[in-house]
């Protein structure tokens, strides 16, 4: 059996991170959780990651800076953003950030899972 896809979650809200980690793990993903952007970037540098799920507002390094740093290393890494603070003029809506999907909080873990499945070329859940 092949190794599971590895998802890196950058989320400072502990309960939200735990809920998403539990759901994605149950669905067969390998999941690593980081409490802020700096920790996420360190994890990314030391482990093979297939996709990033991130909040935008976090301590030590915000999600947009994290995405920018990771995109310098891997422009094609799928990214899912969960935020309560997205504005219409956000730079993240620009085509150059693709593949990227943005969701307003609160977001159902099943929605994140289905989005990751689609972005990673996996079968969709019914």
MOPAC internal coordinates of N, CA, C and O (Angstrom, degrees):
PM7 1SCF
backbone

  N    0.0000 0     0.00 0     0.00 0    0    0    0
  C    1.4597 1     0.00 0     0.00 0    1    0    0
  C    1.5328 1   108.76 1     0.00 0    2    1    0
  O    1.2310 1   119.91 1   -47.16 1    3    2    1
  N    1.3240 1   117.77 1   132.84 1    3    2    1
  C    1.4703 1   119.85 1  -178.68 1    5    3    2
  C    1.5242 1   111.60 1   -69.23 1    6    5    3
  O    1.2310 1   121.59 1   -23.65 1    7    6    5
  N    1.3285 1   114.57 1   156.35 1    7    6    5
  C    1.4642 1   119.45 1   176.43 1    9    7    6
  C    1.5183 1   109.52 1   -61.59 1   10    9    7
  O    1.2310 1   120.47 1   -34.66 1   11   10    9
  N    1.3343 1   116.70 1   145.34 1   11   10    9
  C    1.4704 1   119.27 1   179.08 1   13   11   10
  C    1.5222 1   111.10 1   -71.16 1   14   13   11
  O    1.2310 1   121.36 1   -24.94 1   15   14   13
  N    1.3146 1   115.00 1   155.06 1   15   14   13
  C    1.4594 1   120.07 1   174.76 1   17   15   14
  C    1.5250 1   108.86 1   -63.63 1   18   17   15
  O    1.2310 1   121.00 1   -40.57 1   19   18   17
  N    1.3246 1   115.69 1   139.43 1   19   18   17
  C    1.4659 1   121.77 1  -176.54 1   21   19   18
  C    1.5300 1   109.29 1  -101.42 1   22   21   19
  O    1.2310 1   120.83 1   -58.15 1   23   22   21
  N    1.3294 1   116.02 1   121.85 1   23   22   21
  C    1.4561 1   122.72 1  -179.52 1   25   23   22
  C    1.5242 1   108.66 1  -110.40 1   26   25   23
  O    1.2310 1   120.49 1   -50.80 1   27   26   25
  N    1.3083 1   116.67 1   129.20 1   27   26   25
  C    1.4582 1   123.06 1   175.36 1   29   27   26
  C    1.5246 1   107.98 1  -100.91 1   30   29   27
  O    1.2310 1   120.59 1   -58.00 1   31   30   29
  N    1.3350 1   116.48 1   122.00 1   31   30   29
  C    1.4600 1   121.96 1   178.32 1   33   31   30
  C    1.5235 1   108.09 1  -107.29 1   34   33   31
  O    1.2310 1   120.30 1   -55.35 1   35   34   33
  N    1.3329 1   117.03 1   124.65 1   35   34   33
  C    1.4670 1   122.65 1   174.35 1   37   35   34
  C    1.5263 1   107.00 1  -111.55 1   38   37   35
  O    1.2310 1   120.96 1   -75.27 1   39   38   37
  N    1.3219 1   115.76 1   104.73 1   39   38   37
  C    1.4662 1   121.40 1  -174.34 1   41   39   38
  C    1.5185 1   108.98 1  -152.64 1   42   41   39
  O    1.2310 1   120.35 1   -55.05 1   43   42   41
  N    1.3361 1   116.93 1   124.95 1   43   42   41
  C    1.4643 1   120.34 1  -178.99 1   45   43   42
  C    1.5244 1   113.11 1   -88.72 1   46   45   43
  O    1.2310 1   119.50 1   168.09 1   47   46   45
  N    1.3121 1   118.57 1   -11.91 1   47   46   45
  C    1.4622 1   121.63 1   175.89 1   49   47   46
  C    1.5322 1   107.91 1   -84.52 1   50   49   47
  O    1.2310 1   120.62 1   -73.51 1   51   50   49
  N    1.3294 1   116.41 1   106.49 1   51   50   49
  C    1.4627 1   122.34 1  -170.92 1   53   51   50
  C    1.5245 1   112.76 1   -56.68 1   54   53   51
  O    1.2310 1   119.93 1   132.89 1   55   54   53
  N    1.3151 1   117.74 1   -47.11 1   55   54   53
  C    1.4706 1   119.98 1  -177.45 1   57   55   54
  C    1.5231 1   111.76 1   -65.04 1   58   57   55
  O    1.2310 1   120.23 1   139.07 1   59   58   57
  N    1.3128 1   117.16 1   -40.93 1   59   58   57
  C    1.4679 1   120.68 1   177.96 1   61   59   58
  C    1.5253 1   110.46 1   -63.77 1   62   61   59
  O    1.2310 1   120.28 1   137.38 1   63   62   61
  N    1.3320 1   117.07 1   -42.62 1   63   62   61
  C    1.4623 1   121.37 1   179.45 1   65   63   62
  C    1.5292 1   110.86 1   -63.96 1   66   65   63
  O    1.2310 1   120.63 1   136.32 1   67   66   65
  N    1.3373 1   116.40 1   -43.68 1   67   66   65
  C    1.4663 1   120.36 1  -179.79 1   69   67   66
  C    1.5232 1   111.82 1   -64.66 1   70   69   67
  O    1.2310 1   120.24 1   137.78 1   71   70   69
  N    1.3200 1   117.15 1   -42.22 1   71   70   69
  C    1.4639 1   120.65 1  -179.82 1   73   71   70
  C    1.5234 1   111.06 1   -62.58 1   74   73   71
  O    1.2310 1   120.87 1   135.63 1   75   74   73
  N    1.3251 1   115.95 1   -44.37 1   75   74   73
  C    1.4677 1   119.81 1  -179.58 1   77   75   74
  C    1.5305 1   110.61 1   -69.66 1   78   77   75
  O    1.2310 1   120.30 1   138.77 1   79   78   77
  N    1.3261 1   117.04 1   -41.23 1   79   78   77
  C    1.4630 1   120.76 1   177.24 1   81   79   78
  C    1.5267 1   110.46 1   -58.84 1   82   81   79
  O    1.2310 1   120.09 1   132.73 1   83   82   81
  N    1.3249 1   117.43 1   -47.27 1   83   82   81
  C    1.4669 1   121.18 1  -179.72 1   85   83   82
  C    1.5299 1   111.35 1   -60.94 1   86   85   83
  O    1.2310 1   120.46 1   134.40 1   87   86   85
  N    1.3320 1   116.72 1   -45.60 1   87   86   85
  C    1.4606 1   120.50 1  -177.60 1   89   87   86
  C    1.5320 1   110.85 1   -64.91 1   90   89   87
  O    1.2310 1   120.39 1   131.79 1   91   90   89
  N    1.3264 1   116.85 1   -48.21 1   91   90   89
  C    1.4681 1   119.68 1  -178.22 1   93   91   90
  C    1.5251 1   111.64 1   -66.59 1   94   93   91
  O    1.2310 1   120.21 1   143.26 1   95   94   93
  N    1.3304 1   117.20 1   -36.74 1   95   94   93
  C    1.4706 1   120.29 1   176.78 1   97   95   94
  C    1.5231 1   110.21 1   -63.87 1   98   97   95
  O    1.2310 1   120.51 1   136.83 1   99   98   97
  N    1.3278 1   116.63 1   -43.17 1   99   98   97
  C    1.4544 1   121.66 1   177.62 1  101   99   98
  C    1.5261 1   111.08 1   -59.69 1  102  101   99
  O    1.2310 1   120.50 1   146.50 1  103  102  101
  N    1.3246 1   116.66 1   -33.50 1  103  102  101
  C    1.4681 1   121.51 1  -179.49 1  105  103  102
  C    1.5235 1   112.57 1   -83.71 1  106  105  103
  O    1.2310 1   120.04 1  -177.75 1  107  106  105
  N    1.3419 1   117.52 1     2.25 1  107  106  105
  C    1.4599 1   120.11 1   172.74 1  109  107  106
  C    1.5149 1   116.22 1   103.30 1  110  109  107
  O    1.2310 1   119.74 1  -178.94 1  111  110  109
  N    1.3086 1   118.10 1     1.06 1  111  110  109
  C    1.4582 1   120.75 1   177.17 1  113  111  110
  C    1.5308 1   110.24 1   -82.12 1  114  113  111
  O    1.2310 1   120.91 1   -28.86 1  115  114  113
  N    1.3067 1   115.86 1   151.14 1  115  114  113
  C    1.4629 1   121.10 1   166.47 1  117  115  114
  C    1.5183 1   105.59 1   -89.19 1  118  117  115
  O    1.2310 1   119.57 1   -49.19 1  119  118  117
  N    1.3240 1   118.42 1   130.81 1  119  118  117
  C    1.4642 1   121.53 1  -172.19 1  121  119  118
  C    1.5235 1   110.36 1  -127.00 1  122  121  119
  O    1.2310 1   121.23 1   -45.24 1  123  122  121
  N    1.3268 1   115.24 1   134.76 1  123  122  121
  C    1.4585 1   122.90 1   171.73 1  125  123  122
  C    1.5156 1   107.12 1  -121.17 1  126  125  123
  O    1.2310 1   120.57 1   -47.16 1  127  126  125
  N    1.3391 1   116.51 1   132.84 1  127  126  125
  C    1.4651 1   121.06 1  -179.50 1  129  127  126
  C    1.5256 1   109.34 1  -111.40 1  130  129  127
  O    1.2310 1   121.33 1   -44.93 1  131  130  129
  N    1.3289 1   115.05 1   135.07 1  131  130  129
  C    1.4662 1   122.63 1   174.86 1  133  131  130
  C    1.5219 1   107.65 1  -122.61 1  134  133  131
  O    1.2310 1   120.47 1   -40.22 1  135  134  133
  N    1.3252 1   116.71 1   139.78 1  135  134  133
  C    1.4635 1   121.45 1  -175.05 1  137  135  134
  C    1.5194 1   113.67 1   -84.38 1  138  137  135
  O    1.2310 1   120.18 1   172.84 1  139  138  137
  N    1.3277 1   117.26 1    -7.16 1  139  138  137
  C    1.4669 1   120.53 1   179.35 1  141  139  138
  C    1.5249 1   109.16 1  -161.41 1  142  141  139
  O    1.2310 1   120.98 1    -6.26 1  143  142  141
  N    1.3204 1   115.73 1   173.74 1  143  142  141
  C    1.4559 1   120.23 1  -177.07 1  145  143  142
  C    1.5110 1   114.71 1   -65.88 1  146  145  143
  O    1.2310 1   120.03 1   143.83 1  147  146  145
  N    1.3309 1   117.55 1   -36.17 1  147  146  145
  C    1.4664 1   120.75 1   179.52 1  149  147  146
  C    1.5198 1   109.95 1   -64.22 1  150  149  147
  O    1.2310 1   120.72 1   132.59 1  151  150  149
  N    1.3292 1   116.24 1   -47.41 1  151  150  149
  C    1.4652 1   120.57 1   178.23 1  153  151  150
  C    1.5264 1   110.89 1   -61.97 1  154  153  151
  O    1.2310 1   120.17 1   139.15 1  155  154  153
  N    1.3107 1   117.28 1   -40.85 1  155  154  153
  C    1.4667 1   121.06 1   179.04 1  157  155  154
  C    1.5271 1   111.21 1   -62.65 1  158  157  155
  O    1.2310 1   120.13 1   137.13 1  159  158  157
  N    1.3098 1   117.36 1   -42.87 1  159  158  157
  C    1.4639 1   120.82 1   179.39 1  161  159  158
  C    1.5287 1   110.49 1   -64.23 1  162  161  159
  O    1.2310 1   120.13 1   141.22 1  163  162  161
  N    1.3377 1   117.35 1   -38.78 1  163  162  161
  C    1.4657 1   121.02 1   176.30 1  165  163  162
  C    1.5171 1   110.80 1   -63.23 1  166  165  163
  O    1.2310 1   120.19 1   136.30 1  167  166  165
  N    1.3232 1   117.23 1   -43.70 1  167  166  165
  C    1.4711 1   121.25 1   178.40 1  169  167  166
  C    1.5248 1   110.26 1   -63.88 1  170  169  167
  O    1.2310 1   120.83 1   137.48 1  171  170  169
  N    1.3300 1   116.02 1   -42.52 1  171  170  169
  C    1.4640 1   120.62 1   179.99 1  173  171  170
  C    1.5368 1   110.59 1   -60.24 1  174  173  171
  O    1.2310 1   120.94 1   139.85 1  175  174  173
  N    1.3217 1   115.81 1   -40.15 1  175  174  173
  C    1.4642 1   120.37 1  -177.84 1  177  175  174
  C    1.5294 1   112.56 1   -69.19 1  178  177  175
  O    1.2310 1   120.42 1   155.52 1  179  178  177
  N    1.3369 1   116.80 1   -24.48 1  179  178  177
  C    1.4633 1   119.26 1  -174.45 1  181  179  178
  C    1.5313 1   114.15 1  -106.26 1  182  181  179
  O    1.2310 1   119.57 1   171.63 1  183  182  181
  N    1.3273 1   118.43 1    -8.37 1  183  182  181
  C    1.4614 1   121.32 1  -176.60 1  185  183  182
  C    1.5307 1   110.11 1  -136.66 1  186  185  183
  O    1.2310 1   120.83 1   -32.64 1  187  186  185
  N    1.3177 1   116.02 1   147.36 1  187  186  185
  C    1.4653 1   119.84 1   175.27 1  189  187  186
  C    1.5256 1   108.75 1   -73.88 1  190  189  187
  O    1.2310 1   120.79 1   -56.08 1  191  190  189
  N    1.3108 1   116.09 1   123.92 1  191  190  189
  C    1.4609 1   122.59 1  -178.01 1  193  191  190
  C    1.5203 1   108.85 1  -120.41 1  194  193  191
  O    1.2310 1   120.55 1   -43.13 1  195  194  193
  N    1.3409 1   116.56 1   136.87 1  195  194  193
  C    1.4655 1   120.98 1   179.75 1  197  195  194
  C    1.5247 1   112.75 1   -96.65 1  198  197  195
  O    1.2310 1   120.12 1   158.75 1  199  198  197
  N    1.3508 1   117.37 1   -21.25 1  199  198  197
  C    1.4656 1   120.85 1   178.93 1  201  199  198
  C    1.5264 1   108.69 1  -161.70 1  202  201  199
  O    1.2310 1   121.51 1   -24.71 1  203  202  201
  N    1.3291 1   114.71 1   155.29 1  203  202  201
  C    1.4609 1   122.91 1   178.14 1  205  203  202
  C    1.5207 1   109.00 1  -117.55 1  206  205  203
  O    1.2310 1   120.73 1   -46.82 1  207  206  205
  N    1.3386 1   116.21 1   133.18 1  207  206  205
  C    1.4629 1   122.47 1   170.47 1  209  207  206
  C    1.5173 1   105.14 1  -117.60 1  210  209  207
  O    1.2310 1   120.09 1   -57.90 1  211  210  209
  N    1.3370 1   117.44 1   122.10 1  211  210  209
  C    1.4570 1   119.15 1  -174.08 1  213  211  210
  C    1.5201 1   113.40 1  -139.19 1  214  213  211
  O    1.2310 1   121.67 1   -30.79 1  215  214  213
  N    1.3120 1   114.40 1   149.21 1  215  214  213
  C    1.4557 1   123.23 1   167.34 1  217  215  214
  C    1.5312 1   105.69 1   -82.35 1  218  217  215
  O    1.2310 1   120.24 1   -14.47 1  219  218  217
  N    1.3283 1   117.14 1   165.53 1  219  218  217
  C    1.4605 1   119.28 1   175.38 1  221  219  218
  C    1.5230 1   112.09 1   -95.36 1  222  221  219
  O    1.2310 1   120.19 1   136.80 1  223  222  221
  N    1.3192 1   117.25 1   -43.20 1  223  222  221
  C    1.4658 1   120.54 1  -178.62 1  225  223  222
  C    1.5224 1   109.91 1   -96.07 1  226  225  223
  O    1.2310 1   121.63 1   -71.08 1  227  226  225
  N    1.3352 1   114.49 1   108.92 1  227  226  225
  C    1.4612 1   121.84 1   178.54 1  229  227  226
  C    1.5205 1   108.26 1  -143.16 1  230  229  227
  O    1.2310 1   120.40 1   -22.00 1  231  230  229
  N    1.3366 1   116.85 1   158.00 1  231  230  229
  C    1.4636 1   119.66 1   176.04 1  233  231  230
  C    1.5262 1   111.42 1   -72.08 1  234  233  231
  O    1.2310 1   120.82 1   -20.03 1  235  234  233
  N    1.2988 1   116.03 1   159.97 1  235  234  233
  C    1.4635 1   126.80 1   173.61 1  237  235  234
  C    1.5238 1   115.02 1    70.00 1  238  237  235
  O    1.2310 1   119.15 1   142.62 1  239  238  237
  N    1.3077 1   119.23 1   -37.38 1  239  238  237
  C    1.4670 1   123.15 1   173.48 1  241  239  238
  C    1.5097 1   106.81 1  -161.38 1  242  241  239
  O    1.2310 1   120.35 1   -54.62 1  243  242  241
  N    1.3223 1   116.93 1   125.38 1  243  242  241
  C    1.4606 1   119.24 1  -178.91 1  245  243  242
  C    1.5260 1   110.92 1   -76.51 1  246  245  243
  O    1.2310 1   121.25 1   -13.07 1  247  246  245
  N    1.3204 1   115.21 1   166.93 1  247  246  245
  C    1.4579 1   121.16 1  -176.79 1  249  247  246
  C    1.5120 1   114.26 1   -63.76 1  250  249  247
  O    1.2310 1   120.11 1   143.52 1  251  250  249
  N    1.3266 1   117.39 1   -36.48 1  251  250  249
  C    1.4586 1   119.32 1  -179.90 1  253  251  250
  C    1.5285 1   111.15 1   -65.93 1  254  253  251
  O    1.2310 1   120.42 1   140.17 1  255  254  253
  N    1.3300 1   116.81 1   -39.83 1  255  254  253
  C    1.4635 1   120.26 1   176.61 1  257  255  254
  C    1.5270 1   109.96 1   -66.20 1  258  257  255
  O    1.2310 1   120.45 1   139.03 1  259  258  257
  N    1.3311 1   116.75 1   -40.97 1  259  258  257
  C    1.4627 1   121.01 1   176.92 1  261  259  258
  C    1.5247 1   110.88 1   -58.47 1  262  261  259
  O    1.2310 1   120.52 1   132.58 1  263  262  261
  N    1.3095 1   116.61 1   -47.42 1  263  262  261
  C    1.4734 1   120.27 1   179.42 1  265  263  262
  C    1.5210 1   110.34 1   -60.48 1  266  265  263
  O    1.2310 1   120.31 1   134.44 1  267  266  265
  N    1.3090 1   117.01 1   -45.56 1  267  266  265
  C    1.4722 1   121.46 1   179.49 1  269  267  266
  C    1.5343 1   110.51 1   -58.69 1  270  269  267
  O    1.2310 1   120.17 1   134.80 1  271  270  269
  N    1.3376 1   117.28 1   -45.20 1  271  270  269
  C    1.4754 1   121.61 1   179.85 1  273  271  270
  C    1.5297 1   111.18 1   -63.06 1  274  273  271
  O    1.2310 1   120.48 1   136.26 1  275  274  273
  N    1.3204 1   116.69 1   -43.74 1  275  274  273
  C    1.4654 1   120.05 1  -179.28 1  277  275  274
  C    1.5285 1   110.50 1   -69.78 1  278  277  275
  O    1.2310 1   119.99 1   141.36 1  279  278  277
  N    1.3189 1   117.63 1   -38.64 1  279  278  277
  C    1.4732 1   120.85 1   179.60 1  281  279  278
  C    1.5326 1   111.75 1   -62.10 1  282  281  279
  O    1.2310 1   119.77 1   152.57 1  283  282  281
  N    1.3304 1   118.04 1   -27.43 1  283  282  281
  C    1.4632 1   120.65 1   175.93 1  285  283  282
  C    1.5260 1   110.95 1   -65.79 1  286  285  283
  O    1.2310 1   120.33 1   153.81 1  287  286  285
  N    1.3254 1   116.97 1   -26.19 1  287  286  285
  C    1.4604 1   122.47 1  -179.52 1  289  287  286
  C    1.5261 1   112.77 1   -96.59 1  290  289  287
  O    1.2310 1   120.61 1   147.37 1  291  290  289
  N    1.3282 1   116.44 1   -32.63 1  291  290  289
  C    1.4676 1   121.38 1  -177.08 1  293  291  290
  C    1.5215 1   109.47 1  -150.29 1  294  293  291
  O    1.2310 1   120.98 1   -85.11 1  295  294  293
  N    1.3103 1   115.73 1    94.89 1  295  294  293
  C    1.4733 1   121.38 1  -176.12 1  297  295  294
  C    1.5240 1   112.71 1   -68.68 1  298  297  295
  O    1.2310 1   119.90 1   163.29 1  299  298  297
  N    1.3300 1   117.79 1   -16.71 1  299  298  297
  C    1.4624 1   120.54 1  -175.58 1  301  299  298
  C    1.5307 1   113.65 1  -102.82 1  302  301  299
  O    1.2310 1   119.42 1  -178.83 1  303  302  301
  N    1.3263 1   118.71 1     1.17 1  303  302  301
  C    1.4638 1   120.26 1  -178.29 1  305  303  302
  C    1.5256 1   109.93 1   -63.54 1  306  305  303
  O    1.2310 1   119.87 1   -54.41 1  307  306  305
  N    1.3405 1   117.85 1   125.59 1  307  306  305
  C    1.4623 1   119.84 1   176.40 1  309  307  306
  C    1.5280 1   111.11 1   -63.66 1  310  309  307
  O    1.2310 1   120.86 1   -44.75 1  311  310  309
  N    1.3331 1   115.96 1   135.25 1  311  310  309
  C    1.4632 1   121.84 1  -179.37 1  313  311  310
  C    1.5208 1   109.05 1  -129.30 1  314  313  311
  O    1.2310 1   121.36 1   -46.65 1  315  314  313
  N    1.3406 1   115.01 1   133.35 1  315  314  313
  C    1.4537 1   121.89 1   173.68 1  317  315  314
  C    1.5243 1   107.11 1  -118.01 1  318  317  315
  O    1.2310 1   120.77 1   -54.21 1  319  318  317
  N    1.3275 1   116.13 1   125.79 1  319  318  317
  C    1.4567 1   122.06 1   179.71 1  321  319  318
  C    1.5170 1   108.89 1  -106.12 1  322  321  319
  O    1.2310 1   121.26 1   -48.52 1  323  322  321
  N    1.3421 1   115.19 1   131.48 1  323  322  321
  C    1.4712 1   121.85 1   173.81 1  325  323  322
  C    1.5220 1   105.62 1  -118.71 1  326  325  323
  O    1.2310 1   120.16 1   -58.80 1  327  326  325
  N    1.3181 1   117.29 1   121.20 1  327  326  325
  C    1.4598 1   118.31 1  -176.94 1  329  327  326
  C    1.5162 1   112.27 1  -152.12 1  330  329  327
  O    1.2310 1   121.41 1   -25.86 1  331  330  329
  N    1.2852 1   114.90 1   154.14 1  331  330  329
  C    1.4536 1   121.51 1   171.48 1  333  331  330
  C    1.5136 1   111.07 1  -105.14 1  334  333  331
  O    1.2310 1   120.38 1  -173.26 1  335  334  333
  N    1.3388 1   116.87 1     6.74 1  335  334  333
  C    1.4631 1   120.81 1  -169.83 1  337  335  334
  C    1.5165 1   114.46 1  -129.85 1  338  337  335
  O    1.2310 1   119.30 1  -155.92 1  339  338  337
  N    1.3102 1   118.94 1    24.08 1  339  338  337
  C    1.4530 1   120.24 1  -179.32 1  341  339  338
  C    1.5235 1   110.77 1   -77.67 1  342  341  339
  O    1.2310 1   120.69 1   -45.16 1  343  342  341
  N    1.2977 1   116.29 1   134.84 1  343  342  341
  C    1.4540 1   121.05 1   175.33 1  345  343  342
  C    1.5207 1   109.03 1  -110.25 1  346  345  343
  O    1.2310 1   120.95 1   -20.82 1  347  346  345
  N    1.3096 1   115.78 1   159.18 1  347  346  345
  C    1.4677 1   120.99 1  -178.99 1  349  347  346
  C    1.5228 1   112.63 1   -61.21 1  350  349  347
  O    1.2310 1   120.38 1   150.79 1  351  350  349
  N    1.3220 1   116.87 1   -29.21 1  351  350  349
  C    1.4558 1   119.56 1  -177.44 1  353  351  350
  C    1.5279 1   112.53 1   -91.95 1  354  353  351
  O    1.2310 1   119.94 1  -167.61 1  355  354  353
  N    1.3203 1   117.71 1    12.39 1  355  354  353
  C    1.4580 1   120.87 1   179.61 1  357  355  354
  C    1.5188 1   110.26 1   -60.45 1  358  357  355
  O    1.2310 1   121.04 1   -41.75 1  359  358  357
  N    1.2920 1   115.63 1   138.25 1  359  358  357
  C    1.4587 1   122.21 1   178.24 1  361  359  358
  C    1.5287 1   111.07 1   -64.66 1  362  361  359
  O    1.2310 1   119.78 1   158.97 1  363  362  361
  N    1.3247 1   118.03 1   -21.03 1  363  362  361
  C    1.4594 1   121.55 1  -176.85 1  365  363  362
  C    1.5186 1   113.84 1   -67.86 1  366  365  363
  O    1.2310 1   120.10 1   161.81 1  367  366  365
  N    1.3106 1   117.42 1   -18.19 1  367  366  365
  C    1.4615 1   119.48 1   179.55 1  369  367  366
  C    1.5306 1   112.05 1   -79.21 1  370  369  367
  O    1.2310 1   119.88 1   172.68 1  371  370  369
  N    1.3131 1   117.83 1    -7.32 1  371  370  369
  C    1.4631 1   122.84 1  -179.33 1  373  371  370
  C    1.5336 1   110.30 1   -70.38 1  374  373  371
  O    1.2310 1   120.11 1   -34.95 1  375  374  373
  N    1.2907 1   117.40 1   145.05 1  375  374  373
  C    1.4639 1   124.17 1  -176.83 1  377  375  374
  C    1.5359 1   112.75 1   -57.87 1  378  377  375
  O    1.2310 1   119.72 1   151.83 1  379  378  377
  N    1.3219 1   118.13 1   -28.17 1  379  378  377
  C    1.4661 1   120.27 1  -175.83 1  381  379  378
  C    1.5260 1   112.95 1   -66.03 1  382  381  379
  O    1.2310 1   119.71 1   164.18 1  383  382  381
  N    1.3330 1   118.17 1   -15.82 1  383  382  381
  C    1.4632 1   121.07 1  -178.81 1  385  383  382
  C    1.5292 1   112.28 1   -86.72 1  386  385  383
  O    1.2310 1   119.65 1   172.75 1  387  386  385
  N    1.3336 1   118.27 1    -7.25 1  387  386  385
  C    1.4563 1   121.50 1  -177.28 1  389  387  386
  C    1.5277 1   109.74 1   -66.17 1  390  389  387
  O    1.2310 1   119.16 1   -32.63 1  391  390  389
  N    1.3559 1   119.21 1   147.37 1  391  390  389
  C    1.4528 1   127.24 1     2.20 1  393  391  390
  C    1.5348 1   111.90 1   -79.06 1  394  393  391
  O    1.2310 1   121.06 1   -58.62 1  395  394  393
  N    1.3134 1   115.57 1   121.38 1  395  394  393
  C    1.4569 1   122.46 1  -178.36 1  397  395  394
  C    1.5197 1   109.65 1  -151.95 1  398  397  395
  O    1.2310 1   121.30 1   -44.60 1  399  398  397
  N    1.3230 1   115.12 1   135.40 1  399  398  397
  C    1.4667 1   121.94 1   175.85 1  401  399  398
  C    1.5174 1   107.62 1  -123.93 1  402  401  399
  O    1.2310 1   120.23 1   -38.53 1  403  402  401
  N    1.3343 1   117.18 1   141.47 1  403  402  401
  C    1.4582 1   122.30 1  -178.04 1  405  403  402
  C    1.5197 1   109.87 1  -121.33 1  406  405  403
  O    1.2310 1   121.00 1   -47.58 1  407  406  405
  N    1.3427 1   115.69 1   132.42 1  407  406  405
  C    1.4611 1   122.03 1   177.59 1  409  407  406
  C    1.5166 1   109.55 1  -128.57 1  410  409  407
  O    1.2310 1   120.96 1   -38.25 1  411  410  409
  N    1.3228 1   115.76 1   141.75 1  411  410  409
  C    1.4649 1   121.29 1   174.49 1  413  411  410
  C    1.5164 1   109.10 1   -83.25 1  414  413  411
  O    1.2310 1   121.06 1   -41.16 1  415  414  413
  N    1.3322 1   115.58 1   138.84 1  415  414  413
  C    1.4666 1   120.64 1   175.47 1  417  415  414
  C    1.5154 1   109.50 1   -76.03 1  418  417  415
  O    1.2310 1   119.95 1   -30.77 1  419  418  417
  N    1.3091 1   117.70 1   149.23 1  419  418  417
  C    1.4631 1   126.23 1    -3.88 1  421  419  418
  C    1.5274 1   110.91 1   -77.00 1  422  421  419
  O    1.2310 1   121.06 1   -32.62 1  423  422  421
  N    1.3191 1   115.57 1   147.38 1  423  422  421
  C    1.4597 1   120.36 1   179.37 1  425  423  422
  C    1.5227 1   108.61 1  -125.37 1  426  425  423
  O    1.2310 1   120.85 1   -41.43 1  427  426  425
  N    1.3114 1   115.98 1   138.57 1  427  426  425
  C    1.4496 1   122.61 1  -179.37 1  429  427  426
  C    1.5336 1   109.47 1   -70.12 1  430  429  427
  O    1.2310 1   119.48 1   -48.30 1  431  430  429
  N    1.3386 1   118.60 1   131.70 1  431  430  429
  C    1.4685 1   120.53 1   177.65 1  433  431  430
  C    1.5254 1   113.32 1   -55.23 1  434  433  431
  O    1.2310 1   120.08 1   148.08 1  435  434  433
  N    1.3316 1   117.44 1   -31.92 1  435  434  433
  C    1.4677 1   120.05 1   177.94 1  437  435  434
  C    1.5369 1   110.64 1   -63.49 1  438  437  435
  O    1.2310 1   120.35 1   142.98 1  439  438  437
  N    1.3240 1   116.94 1   -37.02 1  439  438  437
  C    1.4711 1   120.82 1   177.35 1  441  439  438
  C    1.5251 1   110.44 1   -63.10 1  442  441  439
  O    1.2310 1   120.69 1   136.13 1  443  442  441
  N    1.3243 1   116.28 1   -43.87 1  443  442  441
  C    1.4682 1   120.29 1   177.87 1  445  443  442
  C    1.5242 1   109.91 1   -62.99 1  446  445  443
  O    1.2310 1   120.32 1   135.59 1  447  446  445
  N    1.3247 1   117.00 1   -44.41 1  447  446  445
  C    1.4598 1   121.27 1   180.00 1  449  447  446
  C    1.5256 1   111.35 1   -60.79 1  450  449  447
  O    1.2310 1   120.00 1   132.79 1  451  450  449
  N    1.3243 1   117.60 1   -47.21 1  451  450  449
  C    1.4670 1   120.59 1   178.93 1  453  451  450
  C    1.5217 1   111.73 1   -62.43 1  454  453  451
  O    1.2310 1   120.61 1   142.43 1  455  454  453
  N    1.3270 1   116.43 1   -37.57 1  455  454  453
  C    1.4637 1   120.27 1   178.06 1  457  455  454
  C    1.5225 1   110.74 1   -65.76 1  458  457  455
  O    1.2310 1   120.50 1   136.07 1  459  458  457
  N    1.3254 1   116.65 1   -43.93 1  459  458  457
  C    1.4708 1   120.03 1   177.18 1  461  459  458
  C    1.5238 1   110.72 1   -62.56 1  462  461  459
  O    1.2310 1   120.31 1   136.73 1  463  462  461
  N    1.3248 1   117.02 1   -43.27 1  463  462  461
  C    1.4686 1   120.11 1   177.58 1  465  463  462
  C    1.5210 1   110.75 1   -56.30 1  466  465  463
  O    1.2310 1   120.67 1   133.25 1  467  466  465
  N    1.3250 1   116.32 1   -46.75 1  467  466  465
  C    1.4746 1   120.14 1  -179.92 1  469  467  466
  C    1.5204 1   110.84 1   -64.06 1  470  469  467
  O    1.2310 1   120.02 1   134.42 1  471  470  469
  N    1.3132 1   117.56 1   -45.58 1  471  470  469
  C    1.4675 1   121.48 1  -176.75 1  473  471  470
  C    1.5396 1   111.88 1   -66.73 1  474  473  471
  O    1.2310 1   121.00 1   150.57 1  475  474  473
  N    1.3380 1   115.70 1   -29.43 1  475  474  473
  C    1.4662 1   120.38 1  -178.67 1  477  475  474
  C    1.5255 1   112.80 1   -95.92 1  478  477  475
  O    1.2310 1   120.53 1  -177.65 1  479  478  477
  N    1.3399 1   116.60 1     2.35 1  479  478  477
  C    1.4609 1   120.05 1   178.17 1  481  479  478
  C    1.5152 1   113.76 1    74.81 1  482  481  479
  O    1.2310 1   120.38 1  -152.31 1  483  482  481
  N    1.3292 1   116.88 1    27.69 1  483  482  481
  C    1.4638 1   122.27 1   179.54 1  485  483  482
  C    1.5230 1   109.68 1   -98.60 1  486  485  483
  O    1.2310 1   120.14 1   -18.85 1  487  486  485
  N    1.3361 1   117.34 1   161.15 1  487  486  485
  C    1.4767 1   119.87 1   177.77 1  489  487  486
  C    1.5241 1   111.82 1   -61.38 1  490  489  487
  O    1.2310 1   120.78 1   -36.58 1  491  490  489
  N    1.3042 1   116.12 1   143.42 1  491  490  489
  C    1.4513 1   122.28 1   178.68 1  493  491  490
  C    1.5179 1   110.03 1   -80.45 1  494  493  491
  O    1.2310 1   121.62 1   -34.59 1  495  494  493
  N    1.3320 1   114.50 1   145.41 1  495  494  493
  C    1.4474 1   121.20 1   175.96 1  497  495  494
  C    1.5218 1   109.09 1   -80.29 1  498  497  495
  O    1.2310 1   120.36 1   -32.44 1  499  498  497
  N    1.3117 1   116.91 1   147.56 1  499  498  497
  C    1.4646 1   120.78 1   179.15 1  501  499  498
  C    1.5099 1   109.54 1   -89.99 1  502  501  499
  O    1.2310 1   120.10 1   180.00 1  503  502  501

